[in-house]
């Protein structure tokens, strides 16, 4: 509902847009929320806008200065690993991702979003683990390839894990295939071991 209303941070909007593009049921649910929102707008009194304000808004849009906070959510391309909303940020599929190693074979690519939350692609080799950690806020993790397991469940392509301050876990990629995830956080993670805590500021996690 918050995604439909446009009230989520851009990073979380991207997660929802990517998931909706992969899930028929959620796409139908989003359409119903959009319909409700449209009906509410139809019943709202309009406010006049000056010609100067309209012209300035159109100028900003045409110059690219106004980046949309809510990414589009077209249906999934079954040949691509990255959903279409994510490909818009990367400039292509996985082969265009500019990965940076963060240790133990794990790589990340931070995506450009607004400052109120961050989004990153994570590459976790099959069988590898992300260091055990807790959360100072909300973390949404969408699986795009492979799967991972932690203390709560197993998450495969299209699944989202929602973790908050009460969740501490150690995600481990399944043996069969390297795992690629899209993760969004609105606060730094809380690592339990010293080395990840030392490296944390450098990797902006």
C-alpha angles and dihedrals in degrees: 000000000000090000090052090049092048094236100122124098112263093252092055090044088057092052092050093044090052093047093046089053088057100042123066093192094052092045089056091048090051090052090055091051090049090051091052091048091049091052091051091051091050089058095049122098113248125232124218117249122206120241089240092055092049092048092049091049092051090048091053092048094050092047092053092240091125107066110192112250092206112059119215117261110209121168117284123272102228092207094058127076094207117062116240096258090055093045088058089062096042098042093236142353130314093298088066096052114114099220122196121196117240099178142285090046092299116132134188141192118199113217122217108255137141118293098249091079136005132228127200139171113231126202113198117181116233109279094012124123135219110229113268110266147161130216137250091196139351124328123188117190121189118192113225100171134013120350143265136208131208139163092293108043149312118280123199134178111319095016122121124208114206113203128179138171091297095058124088115173149153110223113209123191116234116257096238101065142007111264124232118189139176111221130187126190134178095198137027118277120251108234118199099207128068102236096053089047091053092048095043099090092050093052095040092228 
